[in-house]
Amino acid sequence: MTTVLVAALGGGGAGALVGVGLRTALARMRRGALVPRRACGGALAVLWAVPVGLVAAGTTPAAWLPAWLVLGALVVAGSAVDLAAHRLPDALTLPAAGASLLALLPLGAAAIAAGAAGALLLGGAFAAVHLAAPGALGAGDVKLAPALGGPLSAASAVAPVLAVVLAAAGVLVLASTRRARRVPFGPPLLLAAWVVLTVSLAAGWAP
């Protein structure tokens, strides 16, 4: 128990430092945004403490940790800039797609193939929705989709669908409880992807 706690605290501390660094990178990024430093550091501390603790506890293979941590960083960076500036810049979404696939390397060829296929399928599905109804789904969300489809599809064939459904439900709830013309889809989608991946890995559903 002590080892798990120490590992989780270490992961949280690393996440806090990286979160502050992400805030600086977002401010300097082309079409980025100035976002709260404490929010970035605190959020990533939590999103890194959980996977590191679960890996230390032996409930999840350590090979999943890179993909998990990359997704956590993307959740914080993407949500922060989308909430602050109402956009998901190419300087964030496009490198994230490559990083999410590279993070699958420790899992082997089968996971990489499943991740690449999932990235293409989710990106294609989002692109089709955007073309059919541009007001319902922004171009930034389309470019974000491959970065999420990769790790989710490597974990489970149904994980991307679950994440999209959970995100859509979250948007509906937010829209019904606040007076806003448009609730950004990026943050609910990012958080839903992290939750679905975490539950899949913690429950042992992923290969």
N, C-alpha and C positions, 0 to 999 in steps of 0.2 A: 504493500500500500504506500509506503514511504517513497519507494522508487517511482511509482506512478505519479505521485504528487509532485515530486521534484522534477520529473520529466515535463509534466503539464505546466509547472511554473516556468521552467526553462523555455518551453515552447511559447508560452504567453509573453515572456520577456522579449524573446526574439521577435515575436509578432508586433509588439508595441514599437520596437525600434524600426522595424521595416515599415510599419504603418506611418510613422513620422516621415520616413524617407519617401514613401509613396506620395504623401501630401506635397513634399517639395517637388517631386517629379511631375505631379499633376499641374502645379503652378507654372512650371517651365515648359510643359508640353504644348505643342502646336494645337491651338484651339482647346487648351485645357481649362482649368478653373482653380481658383483659390478656395480650398475647403478647410474645415476646422481640423487643427492638428490633433487635439485630444480625441476627437471622434474617430479619426483614422487609426490612431495608435490603440485606443481602447477596443475598437471593434476587431481589429486584426489580432490583438492579444487573445481575445476569446476564440476566434476562428482558427487560431494556430494551437492554442492550449488543448482544445478538445481532441484533435487528431493525434497530436503527440502523446497525450495521455492514454488514448485508446490503443495506440501502437505499443506503448510501454506496458500496458496491461495485457498484451497478447491477444486482444480481441480482433485485431486487424493486421494483415501482413504489412511489414515495413515497406515493401515494394510500392505500396499505394501512397506512401507519405508525400513524395514529390508532387503528384497530381493533386492531392488533397490541399497541400499548402499553396500551390499555384492558384487553384480555384478560390481559396480563401482570400488571397491577395487581390484577385480580380473582382471578387464580390465587393470588397471595400473600395477599391479604386473606381470601379464602374458605377457603383451606387452613389459614391460621394460626388463625382463629377456630373452624373445625370441629375441628381437632386439640386445641385448648385447651379448648373448651367443649362439644364434641360437638353442635353445632347450626350452622345457617346462618340468621342472623336476617333478617327481612323488610327491616330497615333497610339491609341490604347487597344482598340479591338483587333486590329490586324496582327500586331505582334503577339497578342494573347492567344490567338488561334494556333500559331506555331509553338508557343511555349506550352500550351496544354497538351499538344501531341508529343513534344519532346519529353514532357514529364511522365509519359506512359512507358518510356524505354525500359525502366527496370521491371516492368510487368511482362515483357516478352512480345514476340511477333504477333500472337493472336490478339492481344489487347490493343496493340498499335493498329492492326488492321480493322478491328471493330471500332476503335476510336476514330480512325480516318473516315470510315464509312458513315458513322454517326454524325460526324462533323459536316459531311457533305449533305446528308439527308436532312438534318435539322436546318442547315443553312438554306437548302433548296426549298424546304417547306415554308420557312419564314419569308424567303424572297417571293414565293408565289402569293402568299397572303398580302405582302406589301404591294405587289403589282396590282392585285385585285382590289385592295382597299388601303391606299397609302395612309389614310387618316387613322386606321386601326393599328398599324404597326409601322414604326419609323425605320428609316434606312440604317440607323445606328443599331437598332435591335437585330436587324438582319445580319449585320457584320459581327455582332456579338455571338450569334447562335453557334457558329462552328467551335468557338472556344468552350462552349458548354456541352455541345453534342459529343465532343471527343471523350472526356472522362466519364460522362454519364453512360454513353453507349458501351464503353469498355467495362463498366460495372454491371450493366443489365440492359437488355434490349428494350425494356419498358420504362427505364429510368427517365429518358428524355420526355416521354409522354406524360409521366407523372409530374415532372417538374413544370411543364407547360400548363397542365391542368391546375396545379397548386398555385402557380403564379397568376393565372387568370382569375382564380377564385379570390386571391388576395387583392387584385385590382378591383374586382366587383365590390368587395367589402369596403375598401378605401373610398371608392367612388360614392358609395351609399352613405358614408359617415362624414364626408367633408364636401364643402362646396367648391368644386374644382371642375373646370371644363375638361381637363385631361389629366389622368393619373399616369405618370411615367411607368412604362412596362419594365424598364431595365432593372431597377432595384428589386421588385418582387420576383422577377425571373432569376436574377442572380442568387438571391437568398433561397428561393425554392430549389435551385440546382444544388446548392451546398447542403441543404437539409436532406434532399433525396439521396445524394451521394453518401452523406454521413450515415443515414439510416441503413442504406444498402450495405455499407461496409461493416457497420457495427453489428448488424443482424446476421452477417455472414452470407448475404445473398449474392455478393459479387464473387467471381471466380478467383 
